[in-house]
Amino acid sequence: MNERSDLPFTVSSSQHRVLGKQVHVQFADDFVLKLTQAEASSLSFALVAVRDGVSCEREIYMSPIASDAAFVGSVRDLGVSIATPAGALELDWTNVGFLAESLAAAIG
């Protein structure tokens, strides 16, 4: 679903037999989150809110129902730092926007 190949993440979707459409976000080889459409929407809105200064939250946390891992994003002055098993993945505000847009597009 990502249109740019240089982004530090990929977003795709699949169909789960019970949960319906799922959105997959891969931040590293060993770190993939599987989100329901509602979870992907909530994460997209949260990312836009901190990027645009609408929310003063300093951390975005989500424990998706279909994933063993959690999304932990620390809001910094220059973007969002996402915790992965391999270490922090730093997204500047431009890439935070691309992630939010990719999540929204994957929902369909």
C-alpha positions as CSV (number, residue, x, y, z in Angstrom):
1,M,0.0,0.0,0.0
2,N,3.0,2.3,0.5
3,E,3.7,4.2,-2.7
4,R,7.2,5.2,-1.6
5,S,9.9,2.5,-1.3
6,D,12.2,4.6,0.9
7,L,9.9,4.7,3.9
8,P,11.1,2.9,7.0
9,F,7.9,0.9,7.3
10,T,5.4,-0.9,5.0
11,V,1.7,-1.1,5.3
12,S,-0.4,-3.8,3.7
13,S,-3.7,-5.6,4.4
14,S,-5.2,-9.0,4.6
15,Q,-8.4,-10.7,5.4
16,H,-8.8,-12.6,8.7
17,R,-11.5,-15.2,8.9
18,V,-12.9,-13.9,12.2
19,L,-11.7,-10.3,12.6
20,G,-12.2,-9.3,9.0
21,K,-9.9,-6.9,7.2
22,Q,-6.6,-6.4,9.0
23,V,-3.9,-3.8,8.4
24,H,-0.3,-4.9,8.8
25,V,2.4,-2.4,9.6
26,Q,6.0,-3.7,9.4
27,F,8.6,-1.5,11.1
28,A,11.4,-4.1,11.1
29,D,12.0,-7.6,9.9
30,D,10.9,-9.0,13.2
31,F,8.3,-6.4,14.2
32,V,4.9,-6.5,12.4
33,L,1.7,-5.2,14.0
34,K,-1.7,-6.6,12.9
35,L,-4.4,-4.0,13.4
36,T,-8.1,-4.2,13.0
37,Q,-9.6,-1.4,10.9
38,A,-10.7,0.4,14.0
39,E,-7.3,0.1,15.5
40,A,-5.6,1.4,12.3
41,S,-8.0,4.3,12.2
42,S,-7.4,5.2,15.9
43,L,-3.6,5.0,15.4
44,S,-3.8,7.1,12.2
45,F,-5.9,9.8,14.1
46,A,-3.5,9.8,17.1
47,L,-0.5,10.3,14.8
48,V,-2.1,13.2,13.0
49,A,-3.2,14.7,16.3
50,V,0.3,14.8,17.8
51,R,1.9,15.8,14.5
52,D,-0.5,18.8,14.2
53,G,-0.3,19.8,17.8
54,V,-4.0,19.0,18.5
55,S,-3.0,16.5,21.1
56,C,-0.4,17.2,23.8
57,E,0.1,13.5,24.5
58,R,3.8,12.5,24.8
59,E,3.2,8.7,24.2
60,I,0.9,6.7,21.9
61,Y,0.4,3.2,23.1
62,M,-1.8,0.5,21.5
63,S,-2.0,-3.2,22.2
64,P,-3.7,-4.6,19.0
65,I,-6.0,-7.5,19.5
66,A,-4.4,-9.7,16.8
67,S,-0.7,-8.9,17.6
68,D,1.7,-10.3,20.2
69,A,3.5,-6.9,20.1
70,A,2.4,-3.4,21.1
71,F,2.8,-0.1,19.4
72,V,4.7,2.3,21.7
73,G,5.5,5.7,20.2
74,S,7.2,8.4,22.2
75,V,6.4,11.9,20.9
76,R,9.5,14.0,20.4
77,D,10.1,17.6,19.2
78,L,11.1,16.4,15.7
79,G,8.7,13.4,15.3
80,V,7.8,10.1,16.9
81,S,10.2,7.4,18.2
82,I,8.7,3.9,17.8
83,A,10.0,1.1,20.1
84,T,11.0,-2.1,18.2
85,P,12.9,-5.1,19.4
86,A,15.9,-3.9,17.4
87,G,15.8,-0.5,19.0
88,A,14.0,2.8,18.4
89,L,12.8,3.7,14.9
90,E,12.8,7.5,14.6
91,L,10.1,9.0,12.3
92,D,10.3,12.7,11.5
93,W,7.0,14.5,11.2
94,T,6.9,14.0,7.4
95,N,7.2,10.2,7.9
96,V,4.7,10.3,10.7
97,G,2.3,11.9,8.2
98,F,3.1,9.2,5.6
99,L,2.4,6.5,8.2
100,A,-1.0,8.0,9.2
101,E,-1.9,8.3,5.5
102,S,-0.9,4.8,4.7
103,L,-3.0,3.4,7.6
104,A,-6.0,5.4,6.5
105,A,-5.5,4.2,2.9
106,A,-5.2,0.6,4.0
107,I,-8.6,0.8,5.8
108,G,-10.2,1.5,2.5
